[in-house]
């Protein structure tokens, strides 16, 4: 009988501790683990673009509006670059290294671009800059009024413009420049 009482006491004590731990752990809020390997399987970015809309500028020395688009081109092992710059520039095409596109995509991921929100509300005649990216068929566009963008937006914008300096442009515009508000020869 003594052995049975001891086994019942051990069982009751173990069950009590188990119940207490279960109750305590189910109510505790634990942070979601950020395991880097899980982030390797997110869909790839298939397009990155920068658009600078200066059409609302009313001064004589306004920069030209432009849109710069980068998209990977798997068969050639490089990325396509397209520049749309109005009647002075027209549409220009070119190529950049695949690694340059990957670095831009990595920058967008590291800055958590797809969680950003822009701010260009309440201004119909402002100079607006937009960064856009496509992932898994969904386009995300973030726009800011020039001069009011946070540092992370400015960093991405300047990285895209810097990558544009590495483009080998086709056609008749060998001196084509893309920079902070400057497009043209």
PyMOL commands that set and color helices and strands:
alter all, ss='L'
color gray80, all
select helices_A, chain A and resi 2-27+36-39+74-76+86-89+98-110+113-115+151-164
alter helices_A, ss='H'
color red, helices_A
select strands_A, chain A and resi 45-53+66-73+78-84+91-97+128-135+138-145+168-169+177-179+182-184
alter strands_A, ss='S'
color yellow, strands_A
deselect
rebuild
show_as cartoon
